[in-house]
Amino acid sequence: MKRYTVNIVPRNILIVGLIALFMVLVAHGWLMLHSQSQRVHRMKQYYSLMLPSLNAVQSFILMTNQSKMLSVNWVYLPADGESKASLRKLQQEQYPILKDKLLKYSIAWSEEQSTQINLALIRFDTLIAVQENGIMANLVTIDNYEDPLVKLLAEDAVESAVIPRANAILTSLTTLAEQQRIAMEAYEKEAVQTTIDDSRINSLFIIAAVTIGLFCLIMSLFIVRSVQPHIPFANGTTPDANAALTKIRIIEWIAKTENEELISQLDDIHKSTSIVK
């Protein structure tokens, strides 16, 4: 009964160790899947929203500068047909596409940033109206440029309307771009720190799994060594049974032999052995 009690204790400890190892492995697997899911979500948000949003705002800044420059060229460079074509393309093709992108991205922005971009778009729409009505519609032919009044009104539109409006838009967009750049840097730092933390946690799980695994191995060897002396021999006999079987074979051999002297000697040995016992 005592032997059974001694053996069951390490066996139970081994079972507890195996359960602990299983739980550690399951927790580690769940943590890896959860971390991978979060990492994919962060990358998706970064590459599908934050980075495109900043690129779109920076493109809007560049477009505003181009629009201002092309308006000046329209007034002061009558023969620059390339600038005039570029301004029309900007207003009719490039700006509508960029506007749709900004409105789509701004849905996920903060309320303040969404208000800023909507105000900037309204100002740019007004800027285009000033360009079309105050400059482009009046300065169409060379004769228009030679008319002092028409030329003066176009120059005044550039100096008092186009440039101030464009500068106001640029100021607003520069602030918005800086806010998004700071948010992206903070997001990148957080992602790096999260990766480092995940790596540390993974290392702890690996150390715990290896430690528990070694403990279970040691307990298994201990149990095997404690149980081994009680395991029967492979041929199904015990040492006492082997000794008895050997004596029986000797007796059978003695019974078959015809050497009386040898039999006498063996008998004397047997008697002396019995006396000693």
Backbone as CSV, one residue per row, in Angstrom:
resi,resn,N_x,N_y,N_z,CA_x,CA_y,CA_z,C_x,C_y,C_z
1,MET,0.839,-1.199,0.000,0.000,0.000,0.000,0.868,1.240,0.000
2,LYS,1.991,1.218,0.804,2.887,2.361,0.834,3.580,2.556,-0.496
3,ARG,3.959,1.442,-1.143,4.633,1.539,-2.429,3.729,2.196,-3.452
4,TYR,2.458,1.881,-3.455,1.501,2.482,-4.393,1.365,3.984,-4.142
5,THR,1.345,4.391,-2.862,1.246,5.812,-2.511,2.470,6.576,-2.978
6,VAL,3.652,5.975,-2.806,4.887,6.645,-3.235,4.906,6.824,-4.736
7,ASN,4.445,5.878,-5.483,4.480,5.951,-6.944,3.437,6.907,-7.511
8,ILE,2.306,7.043,-6.849,1.226,7.862,-7.407,1.530,9.348,-7.306
9,VAL,2.362,9.753,-6.330,2.666,11.183,-6.152,3.435,11.748,-7.340
10,PRO,4.579,11.176,-7.729,5.270,11.719,-8.911,4.449,11.581,-10.185
11,ARG,3.613,10.537,-10.230,2.766,10.383,-11.413,1.774,11.539,-11.531
12,ASN,1.186,11.937,-10.412,0.261,13.073,-10.426,0.988,14.379,-10.752
13,ILE,2.209,14.509,-10.209,2.999,15.707,-10.526,3.283,15.772,-12.015
14,LEU,3.598,14.631,-12.636,3.852,14.593,-14.077,2.607,14.995,-14.856
15,ILE,1.457,14.508,-14.424,0.212,14.867,-15.117,-0.046,16.365,-15.026
16,VAL,0.170,16.927,-13.833,-0.002,18.384,-13.665,0.974,19.139,-14.561
17,GLY,2.212,18.672,-14.636,3.200,19.321,-15.493,2.809,19.278,-16.964
18,LEU,2.298,18.117,-17.420,1.856,18.002,-18.809,0.678,18.918,-19.099
19,ILE,-0.243,19.015,-18.147,-1.377,19.936,-18.328,-0.891,21.373,-18.404
20,ALA,0.055,21.728,-17.521,0.614,23.089,-17.543,1.318,23.364,-18.859
21,LEU,2.071,22.382,-19.359,2.750,22.549,-20.641,1.756,22.743,-21.772
22,PHE,0.689,21.966,-21.751,-0.347,22.100,-22.775,-0.986,23.486,-22.723
23,MET,-1.279,23.963,-21.506,-1.891,25.286,-21.373,-0.948,26.386,-21.843
24,VAL,0.332,26.242,-21.549,1.315,27.244,-22.006,1.383,27.269,-23.527
25,LEU,1.398,26.098,-24.136,1.454,26.035,-25.601,0.194,26.617,-26.233
26,VAL,-0.967,26.320,-25.651,-2.221,26.872,-26.180,-2.249,28.392,-26.032
27,ALA,-1.835,28.883,-24.853,-1.814,30.333,-24.636,-0.834,31.017,-25.587
28,HIS,0.304,30.391,-25.813,1.289,30.965,-26.737,0.750,30.998,-28.164
29,GLY,0.085,29.925,-28.561,-0.506,29.911,-29.900,-1.575,30.969,-30.072
30,TRP,-2.439,31.104,-29.048,-3.478,32.142,-29.124,-2.867,33.531,-29.166
31,LEU,-1.826,33.755,-28.369,-1.173,35.067,-28.351,-0.547,35.383,-29.703
32,MET,0.074,34.399,-30.322,0.687,34.625,-31.634,-0.370,34.971,-32.680
33,LEU,-1.487,34.239,-32.661,-2.557,34.529,-33.618,-3.156,35.910,-33.369
34,HIS,-3.362,36.248,-32.092,-3.922,37.565,-31.755,-2.973,38.689,-32.164
35,SER,-1.688,38.507,-31.893,-0.699,39.525,-32.261,-0.611,39.676,-33.774
36,GLN,-0.662,38.544,-34.485,-0.610,38.610,-35.937,-1.828,39.324,-36.497
37,SER,-2.999,39.063,-35.905,-4.217,39.735,-36.361,-4.128,41.237,-36.134
38,GLN,-3.643,41.633,-34.944,-3.493,43.060,-34.670,-2.467,43.698,-35.581
39,ARG,-1.382,42.987,-35.864,-0.351,43.524,-36.746,-0.891,43.730,-38.151
40,VAL,-1.666,42.783,-38.630,-2.266,42.925,-39.967,-3.239,44.097,-39.996
41,HIS,-4.017,44.246,-38.909,-4.963,45.364,-38.837,-4.236,46.706,-38.840
42,ARG,-3.130,46.806,-38.075,-2.369,48.050,-38.040,-1.756,48.362,-39.402
43,MET,-1.208,47.357,-40.050,-0.612,47.578,-41.370,-1.671,47.996,-42.387
44,LYS,-2.832,47.359,-42.290,-3.917,47.719,-43.207,-4.359,49.157,-42.995
45,GLN,-4.504,49.562,-41.731,-4.903,50.940,-41.436,-3.830,51.929,-41.868
46,TYR,-2.562,51.533,-41.697,-1.462,52.431,-42.048,-1.389,52.646,-43.563
47,TYR,-1.426,51.540,-44.314,-1.216,51.634,-45.753,-2.484,51.977,-46.534
48,SER,-3.649,51.745,-45.940,-4.889,52.023,-46.658,-5.536,53.344,-46.258
49,LEU,-5.099,53.943,-45.130,-5.730,55.184,-44.684,-4.724,56.268,-44.336
50,MET,-3.841,56.000,-43.375,-2.980,57.062,-42.871,-1.998,57.563,-43.924
51,LEU,-1.276,56.649,-44.545,-0.309,57.052,-45.564,-0.978,57.672,-46.793
52,PRO,-2.039,57.070,-47.345,-2.725,57.720,-48.475,-3.318,59.080,-48.106
53,SER,-3.793,59.239,-46.875,-4.362,60.520,-46.454,-3.295,61.609,-46.467
54,LEU,-2.142,61.294,-45.895,-1.059,62.278,-45.882,-0.592,62.589,-47.291
55,ASN,-0.484,61.577,-48.130,-0.075,61.807,-49.523,-1.094,62.680,-50.261
56,ALA,-2.384,62.467,-49.988,-3.418,63.260,-50.648,-3.360,64.720,-50.200
57,VAL,-3.138,64.944,-48.916,-3.034,66.324,-48.417,-1.805,67.006,-49.009
58,GLN,-0.694,66.293,-49.067,0.509,66.874,-49.673,0.298,67.150,-51.165
59,SER,-0.431,66.287,-51.841,-0.759,66.538,-53.250,-1.639,67.777,-53.398
60,PHE,-2.548,67.962,-52.438,-3.405,69.144,-52.465,-2.578,70.420,-52.265
61,ILE,-1.568,70.362,-51.393,-0.668,71.506,-51.202,0.058,71.827,-52.500
62,LEU,0.582,70.798,-53.147,1.275,71.000,-54.420,0.332,71.552,-55.478
63,MET,-0.890,71.060,-55.529,-1.856,71.526,-56.508,-2.214,72.997,-56.274
64,THR,-2.333,73.404,-55.022,-2.655,74.797,-54.708,-1.533,75.723,-55.162
65,ASN,-0.291,75.323,-54.917,0.844,76.110,-55.392,0.865,76.199,-56.913
66,GLN,0.608,75.085,-57.572,0.566,75.087,-59.037,-0.544,75.988,-59.552
67,SER,-1.702,75.915,-58.911,-2.828,76.742,-59.341,-2.495,78.230,-59.216
68,LYS,-1.869,78.621,-58.144,-1.471,80.018,-57.955,-0.455,80.437,-59.009
69,MET,0.549,79.599,-59.243,1.583,79.927,-60.222,1.013,80.012,-61.634
70,LEU,0.137,79.087,-61.990,-0.443,79.099,-63.343,-1.362,80.306,-63.545
71,SER,-2.018,80.741,-62.488,-2.860,81.947,-62.583,-2.003,83.178,-62.865
72,VAL,-0.876,83.278,-62.195,0.048,84.405,-62.440,0.574,84.349,-63.868
73,ASN,0.934,83.151,-64.326,1.431,83.008,-65.698,0.358,83.406,-66.716
74,TRP,-0.893,83.073,-66.414,-1.978,83.400,-67.343,-2.073,84.919,-67.532
75,VAL,-1.866,85.648,-66.459,-2.004,87.110,-66.535,-0.761,87.756,-67.119
76,TYR,0.416,87.342,-66.702,1.639,88.066,-67.064,2.408,87.424,-68.221
77,LEU,2.004,86.248,-68.665,2.665,85.594,-69.805,1.607,85.224,-70.841
78,PRO,1.226,86.163,-71.666,0.129,85.933,-72.622,0.406,84.787,-73.601
79,ALA,1.668,84.596,-73.965,1.994,83.597,-74.988,2.249,82.213,-74.398
80,ASP,2.131,82.054,-73.116,2.415,80.761,-72.476,1.171,79.873,-72.545
81,GLY,0.992,79.254,-73.689,-0.169,78.388,-73.882,-0.109,77.124,-73.055
82,GLU,1.095,76.650,-72.743,1.236,75.419,-71.952,0.708,75.622,-70.536
83,SER,0.997,76.793,-69.944,0.497,77.072,-68.599,-1.021,77.165,-68.580
84,LYS,-1.581,77.751,-69.636,-3.037,77.869,-69.705,-3.688,76.491,-69.808
85,ALA,-3.100,75.613,-70.628,-3.638,74.251,-70.768,-3.507,73.479,-69.449
86,SER,-2.394,73.687,-68.769,-2.179,73.001,-67.481,-3.191,73.454,-66.434
87,LEU,-3.525,74.764,-66.430,-4.496,75.263,-65.465,-5.881,74.684,-65.722
88,ARG,-6.254,74.609,-67.006,-7.559,74.017,-67.336,-7.607,72.537,-66.929
89,LYS,-6.536,71.799,-67.186,-6.489,70.382,-66.823,-6.547,70.205,-65.306
90,LEU,-5.871,71.084,-64.588,-5.899,71.009,-63.130,-7.312,71.206,-62.597
91,GLN,-7.999,72.203,-63.145,-9.349,72.517,-62.662,-10.375,71.460,-63.058
92,GLN,-10.281,70.926,-64.249,-11.325,70.060,-64.795,-11.076,68.573,-64.554
93,GLU,-9.817,68.157,-64.407,-9.510,66.726,-64.300,-8.837,66.359,-62.967
94,GLN,-7.730,67.013,-62.695,-6.929,66.610,-61.541,-7.615,66.923,-60.208
95,TYR,-8.168,68.130,-60.103,-8.770,68.519,-58.827,-9.996,67.674,-58.463
96,PRO,-10.926,67.381,-59.380,-12.082,66.546,-58.991,-11.674,65.162,-58.460
97,ILE,-10.638,64.570,-59.069,-10.182,63.256,-58.608,-9.607,63.352,-57.197
98,LEU,-8.756,64.369,-56.974,-8.157,64.539,-55.657,-9.217,64.894,-54.615
99,LYS,-10.196,65.665,-54.998,-11.263,66.039,-54.071,-12.034,64.809,-53.601
100,ASP,-12.353,63.911,-54.513,-13.064,62.683,-54.142,-12.236,61.846,-53.158
101,LYS,-10.927,61.752,-53.396,-10.060,60.996,-52.496,-10.058,61.607,-51.095
102,LEU,-9.917,62.939,-51.039,-9.865,63.604,-49.742,-11.174,63.444,-48.976
103,LEU,-12.269,63.540,-49.657,-13.572,63.369,-48.995,-13.736,61.932,-48.501
104,LYS,-13.235,60.973,-49.256,-13.331,59.567,-48.841,-12.460,59.297,-47.623
105,TYR,-11.228,59.792,-47.640,-10.331,59.567,-46.513,-10.784,60.305,-45.262
106,SER,-11.361,61.497,-45.447,-11.714,62.329,-44.291,-12.828,61.726,-43.437
107,ILE,-13.522,60.726,-43.969,-14.581,60.073,-43.190,-14.001,59.432,-41.928
108,ALA,-12.777,58.904,-42.038,-12.137,58.234,-40.899,-11.277,59.180,-40.067
109,TRP,-11.178,60.438,-40.441,-10.370,61.388,-39.679,-11.127,61.873,-38.452
110,SER,-10.413,62.650,-37.635,-11.061,63.295,-36.504,-11.989,64.398,-37.005
111,GLU,-12.872,64.819,-36.138,-13.830,65.855,-36.536,-13.116,67.155,-36.898
112,GLU,-12.073,67.492,-36.179,-11.330,68.726,-36.462,-10.657,68.671,-37.829
113,GLN,-9.999,67.550,-38.122,-9.321,67.420,-39.415,-10.314,67.361,-40.558
114,SER,-11.430,66.695,-40.345,-12.460,66.644,-41.382,-13.009,68.041,-41.683
115,THR,-13.180,68.850,-40.643,-13.650,70.225,-40.846,-12.612,71.048,-41.591
116,GLN,-11.346,70.847,-41.275,-10.277,71.584,-41.940,-10.231,71.286,-43.434
117,ILE,-10.316,70.012,-43.799,-10.212,69.673,-45.226,-11.449,70.122,-45.984
118,ASN,-12.613,70.046,-45.366,-13.827,70.531,-46.039,-13.757,72.037,-46.277
119,LEU,-13.249,72.788,-45.305,-13.097,74.230,-45.477,-12.075,74.537,-46.564
120,ALA,-10.985,73.772,-46.608,-9.974,73.989,-47.644,-10.538,73.693,-49.032
121,LEU,-11.360,72.675,-49.152,-11.967,72.355,-50.445,-12.935,73.455,-50.889
122,ILE,-13.697,73.989,-49.949,-14.615,75.093,-50.285,-13.821,76.310,-50.762
123,ARG,-12.742,76.601,-50.086,-11.895,77.728,-50.491,-11.279,77.511,-51.871
124,PHE,-10.901,76.270,-52.143,-10.317,76.003,-53.464,-11.369,76.099,-54.558
125,ASP,-12.590,75.660,-54.278,-13.679,75.834,-55.245,-13.892,77.324,-55.531
126,THR,-13.844,78.146,-54.492,-13.985,79.592,-54.669,-12.810,80.149,-55.464
127,LEU,-11.602,79.625,-55.208,-10.424,80.053,-55.951,-10.566,79.755,-57.435
128,ILE,-11.082,78.592,-57.756,-11.285,78.243,-59.163,-12.304,79.183,-59.808
129,ALA,-13.354,79.518,-59.063,-14.358,80.450,-59.596,-13.748,81.815,-59.872
130,VAL,-12.865,82.284,-58.988,-12.191,83.568,-59.204,-11.287,83.487,-60.431
131,GLN,-10.575,82.405,-60.563,-9.705,82.234,-61.729,-10.502,82.242,-63.031
132,GLU,-11.595,81.494,-63.040,-12.389,81.406,-64.268,-13.063,82.730,-64.619
133,ASN,-13.660,83.379,-63.627,-14.441,84.595,-63.898,-13.582,85.856,-63.948
134,GLY,-12.532,85.930,-63.134,-11.745,87.155,-63.092,-10.550,87.158,-64.002
135,ILE,-10.094,85.984,-64.438,-8.879,85.931,-65.255,-9.131,85.222,-66.589
136,MET,-9.500,83.981,-66.528,-9.573,83.149,-67.724,-10.651,83.632,-68.697
137,ALA,-11.782,84.081,-68.174,-12.864,84.541,-69.063,-12.554,85.887,-69.701
138,ASN,-11.710,86.708,-69.073,-11.420,88.048,-69.586,-10.195,88.076,-70.478
139,LEU,-9.202,87.260,-70.165,-7.975,87.231,-70.967,-7.969,85.997,-71.849
140,VAL,-8.651,86.136,-72.980,-8.772,85.005,-73.903,-7.888,85.193,-75.124
141,THR,-7.921,86.372,-75.708,-7.142,86.663,-76.916,-6.075,87.716,-76.605
142,ILE,-5.215,87.968,-77.580,-4.176,88.972,-77.430,-4.802,90.361,-77.284
143,ASP,-5.912,90.579,-77.959,-6.586,91.881,-77.841,-6.999,92.151,-76.401
144,ASN,-7.437,91.128,-75.696,-7.800,91.318,-74.293,-6.602,91.773,-73.457
145,TYR,-5.453,91.223,-73.762,-4.254,91.616,-73.027,-3.866,93.070,-73.336
146,GLU,-4.212,93.541,-74.537,-3.862,94.901,-74.913,-4.835,95.935,-74.376
147,ASP,-5.960,95.461,-73.837,-6.927,96.375,-73.228,-6.468,96.690,-71.805
148,PRO,-6.108,97.941,-71.505,-5.547,98.272,-70.190,-6.506,97.979,-69.046
149,LEU,-7.793,98.241,-69.229,-8.755,98.021,-68.158,-8.910,96.531,-67.852
150,VAL,-9.061,95.746,-68.891,-9.203,94.289,-68.710,-7.960,93.711,-68.057
151,LYS,-6.802,94.164,-68.526,-5.551,93.660,-67.947,-5.423,94.079,-66.494
152,LEU,-5.824,95.300,-66.160,-5.751,95.786,-64.797,-6.674,94.993,-63.875
153,LEU,-7.888,94.706,-64.343,-8.821,93.917,-63.540,-8.295,92.504,-63.308
154,ALA,-7.658,91.919,-64.318,-7.092,90.572,-64.169,-5.932,90.581,-63.187
155,GLU,-5.080,91.600,-63.258,-3.966,91.697,-62.314,-4.468,91.902,-60.890
156,ASP,-5.500,92.703,-60.745,-6.073,92.918,-59.416,-6.678,91.627,-58.871
157,ALA,-7.301,90.827,-59.738,-7.863,89.543,-59.304,-6.762,88.611,-58.789
158,VAL,-5.624,88.631,-59.450,-4.503,87.799,-59.015,-3.972,88.271,-57.664
159,GLU,-3.733,89.576,-57.559,-3.086,90.116,-56.366,-4.009,90.137,-55.149
160,SER,-5.266,90.428,-55.349,-6.159,90.615,-54.210,-7.042,89.413,-53.898
161,ALA,-7.159,88.477,-54.831,-8.072,87.346,-54.630,-7.365,85.989,-54.740
162,VAL,-6.675,85.767,-55.850,-6.088,84.450,-56.085,-4.979,84.146,-55.082
163,ILE,-4.002,85.014,-54.985,-2.846,84.760,-54.114,-3.244,84.690,-52.640
164,PRO,-4.050,85.637,-52.102,-4.443,85.520,-50.686,-5.247,84.254,-50.387
165,ARG,-6.160,83.885,-51.286,-6.937,82.672,-51.065,-6.057,81.429,-51.110
166,ALA,-5.152,81.408,-52.064,-4.242,80.265,-52.167,-3.352,80.150,-50.933
167,ASN,-2.864,81.293,-50.438,-2.026,81.261,-49.234,-2.803,80.788,-48.012
168,ALA,-4.066,81.198,-47.897,-4.895,80.745,-46.778,-5.112,79.234,-46.851
169,ILE,-5.349,78.730,-48.057,-5.521,77.278,-48.234,-4.233,76.553,-47.857
170,LEU,-3.082,77.096,-48.294,-1.795,76.458,-47.993,-1.520,76.430,-46.491
171,THR,-1.850,77.492,-45.802,-1.647,77.524,-44.353,-2.475,76.438,-43.666
172,SER,-3.739,76.320,-44.061,-4.615,75.312,-43.470,-4.123,73.899,-43.783
173,LEU,-3.722,73.676,-45.032,-3.275,72.343,-45.435,-1.947,71.972,-44.787
174,THR,-1.063,72.949,-44.624,0.225,72.674,-43.976,0.019,72.232,-42.527
175,THR,-0.893,72.893,-41.834,-1.212,72.497,-40.466,-1.801,71.088,-40.419
176,LEU,-2.694,70.808,-41.356,-3.322,69.488,-41.405,-2.296,68.407,-41.714
177,ALA,-1.400,68.675,-42.656,-0.370,67.700,-43.011,0.569,67.445,-41.840
178,GLU,0.898,68.483,-41.075,1.770,68.314,-39.919,1.088,67.458,-38.851
179,GLN,-0.191,67.679,-38.640,-0.932,66.864,-37.672,-0.929,65.391,-38.076
180,GLN,-1.153,65.131,-39.350,-1.180,63.743,-39.815,0.215,63.119,-39.780
181,ARG,1.233,63.911,-40.050,2.601,63.386,-39.983,2.957,62.996,-38.553
182,ILE,2.599,63.845,-37.585,2.862,63.530,-36.174,2.093,62.286,-35.750
183,ALA,0.847,62.174,-36.194,0.040,60.987,-35.866,0.660,59.728,-36.461
184,MET,1.194,59.831,-37.675,1.830,58.672,-38.306,3.090,58.263,-37.559
185,GLU,3.894,59.236,-37.132,5.110,58.912,-36.388,4.770,58.225,-35.065
186,ALA,3.751,58.745,-34.374,3.326,58.117,-33.127,2.820,56.701,-33.381
187,TYR,2.101,56.513,-34.463,1.568,55.194,-34.824,2.711,54.229,-35.127
188,GLU,3.730,54.710,-35.825,4.875,53.868,-36.163,5.645,53.474,-34.904
189,LYS,5.844,54.428,-33.981,6.532,54.112,-32.731,5.745,53.088,-31.917
190,GLU,4.440,53.268,-31.876,3.601,52.314,-31.143,3.686,50.923,-31.752
191,ALA,3.709,50.865,-33.083,3.812,49.562,-33.747,5.142,48.892,-33.440
192,VAL,6.227,49.684,-33.442,7.545,49.127,-33.122,7.584,48.626,-31.678
193,GLN,7.049,49.424,-30.741,7.029,49.031,-29.340,6.178,47.784,-29.122
194,THR,5.057,47.710,-29.831,4.205,46.529,-29.729,4.933,45.284,-30.226
195,THR,5.688,45.432,-31.305,6.463,44.307,-31.832,7.513,43.848,-30.823
196,ILE,8.171,44.817,-30.171,9.175,44.475,-29.157,8.526,43.753,-27.981
197,ASP,7.390,44.263,-27.524,6.683,43.632,-26.405,6.242,42.212,-26.774
198,ASP,5.740,42.038,-27.989,5.330,40.697,-28.426,6.520,39.746,-28.449
199,SER,7.672,40.260,-28.879,8.877,39.424,-28.918,9.294,38.999,-27.519
200,ARG,9.204,39.923,-26.562,9.557,39.582,-25.177,8.593,38.548,-24.599
201,ILE,7.313,38.748,-24.850,6.319,37.796,-24.338,6.519,36.422,-24.960
202,ASN,6.815,36.377,-26.253,7.081,35.094,-26.912,8.289,34.401,-26.283
203,SER,9.322,35.191,-25.972,10.514,34.609,-25.335,10.164,34.013,-23.972
204,LEU,9.345,34.725,-23.201,8.933,34.206,-21.889,8.141,32.913,-22.029
205,PHE,7.245,32.859,-23.007,6.466,31.643,-23.226,7.375,30.482,-23.624
206,ILE,8.354,30.748,-24.465,9.269,29.689,-24.903,10.083,29.172,-23.718
207,ILE,10.571,30.101,-22.891,11.334,29.689,-21.707,10.462,28.843,-20.772
208,ALA,9.221,29.291,-20.565,8.312,28.540,-19.691,8.035,27.154,-20.262
209,ALA,7.807,27.072,-21.576,7.524,25.776,-22.190,8.717,24.835,-22.081
210,VAL,9.927,25.356,-22.327,11.122,24.515,-22.226,11.334,24.051,-20.784
211,THR,11.133,24.963,-19.828,11.320,24.609,-18.418,10.339,23.518,-17.988
212,ILE,9.064,23.707,-18.314,8.065,22.705,-17.934,8.324,21.384,-18.656
213,GLY,8.748,21.469,-19.932,9.054,20.255,-20.673,10.196,19.463,-20.039
214,LEU,11.260,20.176,-19.624,12.368,19.496,-18.951,11.923,18.893,-17.621
215,PHE,11.082,19.619,-16.893,10.558,19.103,-15.625,9.764,17.808,-15.857
216,CYS,8.919,17.818,-16.883,8.133,16.609,-17.186,9.045,15.455,-17.591
217,LEU,10.107,15.755,-18.330,11.044,14.702,-18.728,11.739,14.103,-17.512
218,ILE,12.167,14.963,-16.601,12.829,14.477,-15.382,11.872,13.628,-14.557
219,MET,10.633,14.082,-14.420,9.653,13.312,-13.657,9.377,11.975,-14.337
220,SER,9.341,11.951,-15.658,9.120,10.687,-16.372,10.251,9.702,-16.103
221,LEU,11.503,10.184,-16.148,12.644,9.312,-15.864,12.611,8.806,-14.419
222,PHE,12.209,9.691,-13.521,12.111,9.293,-12.112,11.066,8.191,-11.925
223,ILE,9.924,8.346,-12.566,8.864,7.346,-12.448,9.309,6.017,-13.051
224,VAL,9.999,6.084,-14.202,10.475,4.847,-14.840,11.459,4.122,-13.945
225,ARG,12.369,4.876,-13.323,13.369,4.250,-12.440,12.729,3.677,-11.183
226,SER,11.696,4.348,-10.677,11.049,3.849,-9.458,10.186,2.625,-9.732
227,VAL,9.688,2.492,-10.946,8.808,1.371,-11.275,9.591,0.190,-11.818
228,GLN,10.771,0.405,-12.388,11.520,-0.637,-13.084,11.860,-1.853,-12.232
229,PRO,12.261,-1.700,-10.940,12.588,-2.911,-10.146,11.415,-3.849,-9.945
230,HIS,10.223,-3.357,-10.075,9.033,-4.182,-9.852,8.497,-4.799,-11.145
231,ILE,9.184,-4.523,-12.270,8.726,-5.056,-13.553,9.215,-6.482,-13.714
232,PRO,8.394,-7.446,-14.057,8.824,-8.843,-14.232,9.839,-8.949,-15.351
233,PHE,10.641,-10.057,-15.315,11.599,-10.302,-16.392,10.874,-10.650,-17.672
234,ALA,11.598,-10.464,-18.764,10.977,-10.670,-20.075,10.539,-12.107,-20.276
235,ASN,11.251,-13.090,-19.652,10.876,-14.484,-19.860,9.791,-14.948,-18.908
236,GLY,9.272,-14.000,-18.105,8.142,-14.327,-17.234,8.546,-14.976,-15.933
237,THR,9.852,-14.975,-15.558,10.300,-15.605,-14.320,11.005,-14.590,-13.458
238,THR,11.110,-14.876,-12.165,11.808,-14.033,-11.200,13.153,-14.657,-10.879
239,PRO,14.071,-13.895,-10.195,15.371,-14.506,-9.842,15.216,-15.776,-9.005
240,ASP,14.289,-15.834,-7.999,14.080,-17.036,-7.190,13.616,-18.208,-8.049
241,ALA,12.753,-17.947,-8.981,12.285,-19.009,-9.869,13.416,-19.538,-10.726
242,ASN,14.309,-18.641,-11.173,15.460,-19.083,-11.979,16.385,-19.975,-11.159
243,ALA,16.607,-19.618,-9.895,17.473,-20.441,-9.038,16.865,-21.824,-8.818
244,ALA,15.562,-21.877,-8.561,14.900,-23.178,-8.362,14.979,-24.028,-9.612
245,LEU,14.786,-23.369,-10.774,14.857,-24.104,-12.035,16.248,-24.666,-12.253
246,THR,17.269,-23.918,-11.861,18.656,-24.397,-12.015,18.902,-25.626,-11.130
247,LYS,18.406,-25.576,-9.901,18.579,-26.728,-9.008,17.904,-27.967,-9.565
248,ILE,16.709,-27.769,-10.130,15.998,-28.920,-10.711,16.795,-29.524,-11.847
249,ARG,17.389,-28.695,-12.691,18.170,-29.217,-13.817,19.419,-29.959,-13.329
250,ILE,20.024,-29.429,-12.235,21.213,-30.121,-11.684,20.824,-31.500,-11.149
251,ILE,19.703,-31.534,-10.456,19.245,-32.808,-9.915,18.951,-33.805,-11.033
252,GLU,18.321,-33.315,-12.099,18.044,-34.207,-13.231,19.331,-34.721,-13.851
253,TRP,20.329,-33.825,-13.923,21.614,-34.252,-14.526,22.302,-35.292,-13.646
254,ILE,22.211,-35.053,-12.310,22.832,-36.015,-11.374,22.142,-37.371,-11.478
255,ALA,20.823,-37.336,-11.672,20.094,-38.601,-11.751,20.479,-39.395,-12.986
256,LYS,20.886,-38.695,-14.025,21.222,-39.371,-15.277,22.670,-39.856,-15.297
257,THR,23.541,-39.257,-14.499,24.958,-39.616,-14.588,25.214,-40.955,-13.898
258,GLU,26.267,-41.661,-14.267,26.625,-42.960,-13.713,27.890,-42.871,-12.860
259,ASN,28.426,-41.650,-12.734,29.670,-41.466,-11.968,29.300,-41.396,-10.481
260,GLU,29.568,-42.522,-9.744,29.178,-42.587,-8.344,30.009,-41.663,-7.483
261,GLU,31.307,-41.531,-7.873,32.179,-40.650,-7.083,31.694,-39.202,-7.159
262,LEU,31.316,-38.774,-8.379,30.832,-37.404,-8.556,29.529,-37.197,-7.797
263,ILE,28.687,-38.224,-7.824,27.421,-38.120,-7.106,27.662,-37.993,-5.612
264,SER,28.678,-38.751,-5.132,28.983,-38.705,-3.701,29.480,-37.337,-3.294
265,GLN,30.354,-36.777,-4.142,30.891,-35.434,-3.845,29.775,-34.394,-3.824
266,LEU,28.900,-34.431,-4.816,27.800,-33.472,-4.877,26.875,-33.627,-3.677
267,ASP,26.718,-34.898,-3.227,25.848,-35.123,-2.079,26.460,-34.532,-0.817
268,ASP,27.820,-34.714,-0.692,28.504,-34.124,0.460,28.381,-32.603,0.453
269,ILE,28.542,-32.007,-0.735,28.432,-30.538,-0.855,27.037,-30.096,-0.456
270,HIS,26.047,-30.807,-0.894,24.667,-30.455,-0.576,24.411,-30.537,0.926
271,LYS,24.977,-31.607,1.582,24.790,-31.735,3.008,25.474,-30.631,3.766
272,SER,26.717,-30.299,3.325,27.468,-29.229,4.023,26.752,-27.892,3.854
273,THR,26.192,-27.680,2.720,25.453,-26.423,2.470,24.221,-26.349,3.348
274,SER,23.579,-27.481,3.509,22.365,-27.508,4.345,22.719,-27.233,5.790
275,ILE,23.911,-27.785,6.261,24.322,-27.568,7.639,24.626,-26.103,7.886
276,VAL,25.331,-25.488,6.901,25.678,-24.049,7.042,24.423,-23.216,7.139
277,LYS,23.426,-23.482,6.369,22.191,-22.739,6.434,21.535,-22.872,7.782
